[in-house]
Amino acid sequence: MSPSVHAARVLVQALVDLGVRHVVLAPGSRSAPLAYAVAQAAAGGAGDPGLELHVRIDERAAGFLAVGLARAARAQGRLEPVAVVTTSGTAVANLHPAVLEADHAGLPLLLLTADRPHELRGTGANQTTEQVGLLAPAVRLTLDVPAPSGRPGEDRDLRHAAARAAAAALGSRTGDPGPVHLDLAYREPLVPADDAWPERSRDGLADVEPREPHAESSGPASWAMRVADSSVPVSPGDGVRTVVVAGDGAGPGAFWIAAANRWPLLAEPTSGAREGRNTIPAYRLLLDVPELGGAVQRVVVLGRPTLSRPVQALLARPDVEVIVIAPQGRGWPDAGRAATRVLTEVPAGLLRGNLGAGLDWLARWQRAGAAAARAVTATLRAAMDAGGALPGAVLATAMAAHSVAGDVLVVGASNPIRDLDLVAAWDEAPLVLANRGLAGIDGTLSTAAGVALGLGRPVRAYVGDVTFLHDVGGLLTGPLERVPDLQVVVANDDGGSIFATLEHGDPRWAAVAERVFATPHGADLAALCAGYGVAHRRVADMPALHAALVEPIVGRSVVEVVVDRAGRRDLHGRLADAVRGAVREAVAG
């Protein structure tokens, strides 16, 4: 038996014993020992370790598919390491965008990159570069594993390395999960001589007890129980005008803190807390109102808020007390460098504290939010009545309306997530996920496919056209692979219209902005979909859009929605003016 093939089989056995259930593989020759091992493990024969294998030809797509699989596991209340196998050379570098996202999002990936043996490094050998450290500092651990030789104790040492890598990826000792890099050198021969697995053993597999639970139950029942079990007596209230800001991944704790204390809840769509009566619609347009945002004295922050400049301005104000609750990770969200206190868990007093500044504080925000929502609806209806392409916020409204409790929505960066943040209002929210670790457009389709495969449920992705084109290869699923049930809704305005609402959209810069910021592409999305064998439908009005969104999601499909880019900046201004006027009346009344 080739030492390389034997070692690969020992490693795969160990990873399955350590909780790996999904492996994503991109093809290559130097990684052949791992490829044979994971393919055999996934075959499901007697004695095979058992896992699910996903093959993608593009390493960047493979990395983000793994990100989606890891997000799916976390959405179900658990951390689960997902392995990615690549060959040597540039294949490793192509993992870097997904590794950066996993780093900032705290997702456990095990990056198994094949390498030439040490004697070939630095010699000019084909596809050989310095892979060790290539993905640093975004990984929690890098292990340079020498080429196996069959020496005594080698299997035990490999299992020990696997156990250390899995513990680092899960954050078992640190509470800081994330990606881990195992650079695995292999010498020829790279192909197996038989199908016999090594004798299964736990020799070297240290049982690493986590420092704290990986993930608490995310259901409302668990939080209701925590409130009921709290031994802290109800307080009379401290009168401090407080809002709860729920960023990406905040979880239901933000909802319960706001509800228990009668505080307004400013929740991003991917917070996991955007529902109920305390949630304030169009909150980012209310923060410059003196009686609302201007009157805030304290903010409780959960998750990682990234969507709104007004929220960041609030969190940076020197006259506002900022309490950050960050249970995991090395750092904490504090872009304004103004946090007053940083906590690792929700204090019991916040769950039964009744700390609200009187009923009028919440009621004031609720009246303003209702008025803002009505103003947004009226302004968007007027824009539609004026004719032309659909405004992006109208598409977002339809996406929110067709995403109900039990649905899964993966949202792309730039305008889709911000439009959804402006208009979404749910009594019971769907599961909304996004790559907000670095908030890039990279790999969004692949991530959505990973979420669909990991959850085993239909998923709808809502992305812009540039995001779609950036990861169009994520549509490719070979005929031998399990096909995700994934509908991709593309807001196509032929370019990057998010810049229209930033300073680059000022008419003074129009001559250069169209080329270097808006980047019109003129791509034929229908032809691209046809090339990938994906069903495509192009819609330009609301009836056609609604018809597309009510169809069952089976297999891969793309709904291309023509939206307006030229009028986005003007509409953004009209929305702000309409909300400002409506809120002024609501607050005065």
C-alpha positions, 0 to 999 in steps of 0.5 A: 500500500502506498504510504500516501494512500494509506495516510489519506485513508487514516485522515479521512477516518479520523475526520469522520470520527471528529464530526466531519459530514461534508467534504467539498473537493476540487479535482487535481492530481497531487490530491489524488490520495485524498480524492480516492479516500473521500470518494470511497468513504462517500460510496456507503459500502460496508466499512466505509466511514460515511460522509457526503462528497460534493465535487466542484471544478472551481476552488473558489466555488468549492470554498464558498460551497463549504461556507454555505454548508457550515452556515446551514449547520449553524442555522440548525444550532450546531457547529460542524466542521466542513472539509475542502480538498484541493490540489497544490499551487494556485488551487490553494490561493483560490480558497482565500476569499472563502477563507476570509469570509469564514474567518470573519464569520466564525465558520469552521472549515478544514482546508486540506491542501495537497502539496509536493514533498519537502524535498521538491519545495524551492526547486522549481518543481511543477505546481510547487509554491510556498503553501504553508502560511499562504492563507494566514492570518485568516486561519486559526491554525496551520499544520505543515504535515510531511509526506508519509513514509510508513514509519511506526507511529505515523497513523497516531501522529496524523490522528493527533493532527486531525484532532488538533485541527478540528478543535481549532476549527470548532474553537473548542479551546478558544470559543473562536471557531474558524478555518484551519489549514492542513497542508498535506505533502504526498509522494508517488504513488498516489493511487490505491492498490486495493480498497481496504480501509486501515483498522479503525482506531482512536489512537491519537484522537484526543477528546477535546472538551469545549471551553463552553457550549458551541451553540445554544438553542436558537428557538424562541422556547429556549429563550422564554425558558431563560427568561422564566428561570432568571432569578433576577427580580423585576427592576423598576426601570432606570429610565435610560432611553435605550435601543437594541441594535441587532446585527448579522447573527445576533440571534433571538436574544436581541428580540427577547432583550427588547421585548423584556425591557420595552425597547425599540429593536433595530434589527438587520434582516440577517440578525435572526431577530427581525420580527415582532412589535418591537421591531422598527421598520425603516429604522435607518431613516429615523436615526437623524430625527432628534426625538428618536435617534437624537434622544438615544442614551444607550445602545445594546448591540448583539451580532455584527451591524454592518449595513447602515452608516446611520447606525454606525454614527449612533454607535460612535456618538460620545454621548451614548453608552454602548454595551456590546454582547459578543459571546464568541470570537477574539474581538467584538463589533465596535467600528466607532471605538466607543464601546462602554462595556463588552460582555460575553453573555446576556446578563440575566438583568436584561432578560427580566429587568423591565428597564424601559424608559416608560411606555412612551419611548417604545410607542414613539418609535413604533408610531414613527416606524409605522409612519415611515413604512407607510411613506415608503410604500406610498413613495414606491407605489408612485414610482411604479405608477410613473412607469419604467423599470421596477425600483429595486426596493419594490423587488425587495418588497416582493421578496420579503412578502414571498419569504415567510416563516419556514422559508430560507432566503440567502441575500447578496451584498450591496443593494439587495440586503439594504433594500430588504433592510428598508422594507422587510416587515415580518410577524414571524421571520424566515431564515435569512442568511448572508455572507456578512463576515466581510460583506463581499459579493464573492461566492454568493451563489455557491454559498446559497447552494451550500445552504440548500444542500446542508439544510436539505430544503429549498432556498431562494437567493436574492442577488444583484447582477454584478454579484450573480456574474461574479459567481456565475460558476456557482451555478455549475453542478455536474451530472454526478452531483446532488443538485440543490433546490435553489432559485436565484432572483437577480435584480439586473440593472446592468451594473453596480447601482449601490454607488449611486447612493454613495458620494460617487453618485454625485452628478459631479462625478458622472463622467467617470463614475459610469465606467469605473463604479457602475461598470455596465456589462451588457451580459446575456444572463439567459445565455449564461444560464443556458450554458450551465443547463439552468432554467431561466425566466426574465420578468419586467413587471409585478404580475410576472414576478409574483407568478415566478415567486409562487412556483415551487423551488425544484432544482436550479432556476434563475429569475432575472428581474429588470430593475431601474438604476438611473433613478435610484439616487433620486428615489433614495432622496425622495424616500428619505424626504417622505419618511422625514415628513411623515415621521415629523407629523407622527412624533409631533402628534 
